[in-house]
């Protein structure tokens, strides 16, 4: 299993951008995705992010999230068709008109799935193309308090760490002969023996991590952040992002 939200070393176009530019891109794309409710605009935003990932050779890491997005889309579709009754009725799941499937529910599920796709892809583009130290330095430059900047970095970096540790714990349980069975029920039963030691190990690491941060003086680094350098590529992405946001505003209002 490959790590998620893990920095990928490289020298592509997106890697060479300033961290501030990438933060601006991610935040603006997220705001634009939240503002609009048009599935067509959301689809174009997804294609825009995928285009940037393609020219930066980061398309494969983004496409690895498709199974997660498909499961999310399926869950949203099931939830909305069972709880919403807006629009024209296409058919009913049960006789006597029970659980009607409407066009409004389907469109809302598609809209939410596309919105989450934009949010996840834009944030992932920021994280996998920016070294952690550069990301924290950019937050320092934005006058984010050191505690909050470090909290954000630790939260992001702990995701792949917990993922790897969870895989090791699961393999250890299987090597001891623990097998709750197959299917969905077996997967649910398998979570207990994995999640409990995973959470206990994470809490045990928290104290050590806090002492390490204090000893190395990371909080003091926020008082003198390194200067950010901007180039022509930053200006191009800045303009493109502003144009996308302006187009979304004009077509939505």
C-alpha positions as CSV (number, residue, x, y, z in Angstrom):
1,X,0.0,0.0,0.0
2,X,1.4,3.4,-1.0
3,X,1.4,6.3,1.4
4,X,-1.1,9.0,1.0
5,X,-0.3,12.7,1.5
6,X,3.4,11.9,1.2
7,X,5.8,14.4,-0.3
8,X,7.0,13.2,-3.7
9,X,10.5,14.5,-4.6
10,X,10.8,16.0,-8.0
11,X,11.7,19.0,-10.1
12,X,8.5,19.5,-12.0
13,X,6.6,22.7,-12.8
14,X,4.5,22.5,-9.7
15,X,7.4,21.5,-7.5
16,X,9.3,24.7,-8.4
17,X,6.4,27.0,-7.5
18,X,6.6,29.0,-4.4
19,X,4.8,27.4,-1.4
20,X,2.7,30.6,-1.0
21,X,1.5,30.3,-4.6
22,X,0.5,26.7,-4.1
23,X,-1.3,27.6,-0.8
24,X,-3.2,30.3,-2.7
25,X,-4.1,27.9,-5.5
26,X,-5.4,25.3,-3.0
27,X,-7.4,27.7,-0.9
28,X,-9.0,29.5,-3.9
29,X,-9.9,26.2,-5.6
30,X,-11.5,25.1,-2.3
31,X,-13.5,28.3,-2.0
32,X,-14.6,28.1,-5.6
33,X,-15.8,24.5,-5.2
34,X,-17.8,25.4,-2.1
35,X,-19.4,28.5,-3.8
36,X,-20.7,26.9,-7.0
37,X,-23.4,24.2,-7.3
38,X,-23.1,23.7,-11.0
39,X,-21.8,20.1,-11.8
40,X,-20.4,21.4,-15.1
41,X,-18.2,24.0,-13.4
42,X,-17.1,21.5,-10.8
43,X,-16.2,19.1,-13.6
44,X,-14.1,21.8,-15.3
45,X,-12.4,22.5,-12.1
46,X,-11.5,18.9,-11.6
47,X,-10.1,18.8,-15.2
48,X,-8.1,22.0,-14.5
49,X,-6.5,20.4,-11.4
50,X,-5.8,17.2,-13.3
51,X,-4.2,19.2,-16.1
52,X,-1.8,20.8,-13.7
53,X,-1.1,17.4,-12.2
54,X,-0.4,16.0,-15.6
55,X,2.1,18.6,-16.7
56,X,3.8,18.3,-13.3
57,X,4.0,14.5,-13.5
58,X,1.8,14.2,-10.4
59,X,-1.3,12.6,-12.1
60,X,-0.7,9.1,-10.8
61,X,-0.7,10.0,-7.1
62,X,-4.0,11.9,-7.6
63,X,-5.6,9.1,-9.5
64,X,-4.7,6.7,-6.7
65,X,-7.5,8.4,-4.7
66,X,-10.1,7.4,-7.2
67,X,-11.2,4.3,-5.2
68,X,-11.8,6.5,-2.1
69,X,-13.7,9.1,-4.2
70,X,-15.8,6.4,-5.8
71,X,-16.7,5.0,-2.4
72,X,-17.5,8.5,-1.2
73,X,-19.7,9.1,-4.3
74,X,-21.5,5.8,-3.8
75,X,-22.2,6.7,-0.1
76,X,-23.4,10.2,-1.0
77,X,-25.7,8.8,-3.8
78,X,-27.2,6.2,-1.4
79,X,-27.7,8.8,1.3
80,X,-29.2,11.5,-0.9
81,X,-31.6,9.2,-2.9
82,X,-33.0,7.8,0.4
83,X,-33.4,11.2,2.1
84,X,-34.1,13.7,-0.6
85,X,-37.3,13.9,-2.7
86,X,-36.8,17.0,-4.9
87,X,-37.2,17.0,-8.6
88,X,-38.9,14.5,-10.9
89,X,-39.4,10.9,-9.7
90,X,-37.6,8.4,-11.9
91,X,-38.7,5.2,-10.1
92,X,-39.3,3.8,-6.6
93,X,-37.2,1.2,-4.8
94,X,-40.2,-0.3,-3.1
95,X,-43.9,-0.7,-4.2
96,X,-46.5,1.9,-3.2
97,X,-44.1,4.8,-4.0
98,X,-41.7,4.1,-1.1
99,X,-38.2,5.5,-1.4
100,X,-38.6,7.4,-4.6
101,X,-35.4,8.1,-6.7
102,X,-35.6,11.7,-7.9
103,X,-33.5,13.7,-10.3
104,X,-32.8,16.3,-7.6
105,X,-31.2,13.8,-5.3
106,X,-29.0,12.3,-8.0
107,X,-27.8,15.8,-9.1
108,X,-27.1,16.8,-5.5
109,X,-25.0,13.6,-5.0
110,X,-23.1,14.2,-8.2
111,X,-22.5,17.8,-7.1
112,X,-21.2,16.8,-3.7
113,X,-18.9,14.1,-5.1
114,X,-17.4,16.6,-7.6
115,X,-16.9,19.1,-4.9
116,X,-15.1,16.7,-2.6
117,X,-13.0,15.7,-5.6
118,X,-11.8,19.3,-6.1
119,X,-11.1,19.7,-2.4
120,X,-9.1,16.5,-2.1
121,X,-7.2,17.0,-5.4
122,X,-6.3,20.6,-4.7
123,X,-5.1,19.9,-1.2
124,X,-3.2,16.8,-2.3
125,X,-1.4,18.8,-5.0
126,X,-0.2,21.2,-2.3
127,X,1.0,18.5,0.1
128,X,2.7,16.1,-2.3
129,X,4.7,18.8,-4.1
130,X,5.9,20.8,-1.1
131,X,8.5,19.8,1.3
132,X,7.3,20.0,4.9
133,X,9.9,22.6,6.0
134,X,8.9,24.8,3.1
135,X,5.2,24.4,3.9
136,X,5.8,25.4,7.5
137,X,8.0,28.3,6.5
138,X,5.2,29.6,4.2
139,X,2.7,29.4,7.1
140,X,5.2,31.4,9.2
141,X,5.4,34.0,6.4
142,X,1.6,34.3,6.5
143,X,1.9,35.2,10.2
144,X,0.3,31.9,11.3
145,X,1.3,31.2,14.9
146,X,4.1,28.7,15.2
147,X,1.9,26.3,17.3
148,X,-0.8,26.2,14.7
149,X,1.7,25.8,11.8
150,X,3.4,22.9,13.6
151,X,0.0,21.4,14.4
152,X,-1.0,21.5,10.7
153,X,2.3,19.9,9.6
154,X,2.1,17.2,12.3
155,X,-1.5,16.4,11.3
156,X,-0.5,16.0,7.6
157,X,2.7,14.1,8.3
158,X,1.0,11.7,10.7
159,X,-1.4,10.4,8.1
160,X,1.1,8.4,6.1
161,X,2.9,7.4,9.4
162,X,-0.4,6.1,10.9
163,X,-1.2,4.3,7.6
164,X,2.1,2.4,7.6
165,X,1.8,1.6,11.3
166,X,-1.8,0.4,10.8
167,X,-0.6,-2.0,8.0
168,X,2.1,-3.4,10.3
169,X,-0.3,-3.9,13.1
170,X,-2.7,-5.7,10.8
171,X,0.0,-7.9,9.5
172,X,1.1,-8.7,13.0
173,X,-2.5,-9.7,14.0
174,X,-2.8,-11.9,10.9
175,X,0.6,-13.6,11.7
176,X,-0.8,-14.5,15.1
177,X,-3.7,-16.3,13.5
178,X,-6.4,-13.6,13.9
179,X,-8.8,-13.8,11.0
180,X,-12.4,-12.5,11.6
181,X,-13.6,-13.7,8.2
182,X,-14.2,-12.2,4.8
183,X,-16.7,-9.8,3.5
184,X,-17.8,-6.4,4.9
185,X,-18.5,-7.8,8.4
186,X,-15.1,-9.4,8.6
187,X,-13.5,-6.1,7.6
188,X,-15.4,-4.3,10.4
189,X,-14.4,-6.9,13.0
190,X,-10.8,-6.5,11.9
191,X,-10.8,-2.8,12.7
192,X,-10.9,-3.3,16.5
193,X,-7.6,-5.1,17.0
194,X,-5.9,-2.6,14.7
195,X,-7.4,0.7,15.8
196,X,-6.9,0.2,19.6
197,X,-3.1,-0.4,19.5
198,X,-2.8,2.2,16.7
199,X,-4.4,4.9,18.9
200,X,-2.4,3.9,22.0
201,X,0.9,4.1,20.0
202,X,-0.1,7.5,18.6
203,X,-0.8,8.9,22.1
204,X,2.5,7.5,23.3
205,X,4.3,9.3,20.5
206,X,2.6,12.6,21.2
207,X,4.7,13.3,24.4
208,X,8.0,12.4,22.6
209,X,7.1,14.6,19.7
210,X,6.2,17.6,21.8
211,X,9.6,17.3,23.7
212,X,11.4,17.0,20.4
213,X,9.8,20.1,19.0
214,X,10.7,22.1,22.1
215,X,14.3,20.9,22.2
216,X,15.0,21.7,18.6
217,X,13.4,25.2,18.9
218,X,10.9,24.9,16.1
219,X,8.7,27.5,17.7
220,X,11.5,30.1,17.6
221,X,11.9,29.5,13.8
222,X,8.5,31.2,13.2
223,X,10.0,34.6,14.3
224,X,12.4,34.7,11.4
225,X,10.9,32.9,8.4
226,X,13.0,32.4,5.3
227,X,12.2,34.7,2.3
228,X,9.9,33.3,-0.4
229,X,11.0,33.6,-4.0
230,X,8.6,34.0,-6.9
231,X,9.0,33.5,-10.6
232,X,7.1,33.7,-13.9
233,X,5.5,30.3,-13.2
234,X,4.1,31.6,-10.0
235,X,2.6,34.6,-11.8
236,X,1.0,32.4,-14.4
237,X,-0.6,30.0,-11.9
238,X,-1.8,33.0,-9.8
239,X,-3.5,34.6,-12.9
240,X,-5.0,31.3,-13.9
241,X,-6.4,30.6,-10.4
242,X,-7.8,34.1,-10.2
243,X,-9.5,33.7,-13.7
244,X,-11.0,30.3,-12.6
245,X,-12.4,31.9,-9.4
246,X,-13.7,34.9,-11.3
247,X,-15.4,32.7,-13.9
248,X,-17.0,30.6,-11.1
249,X,-18.3,33.8,-9.4
250,X,-19.7,35.2,-12.6
251,X,-21.4,32.0,-13.7
252,X,-22.8,31.3,-10.2
253,X,-24.1,34.7,-9.1
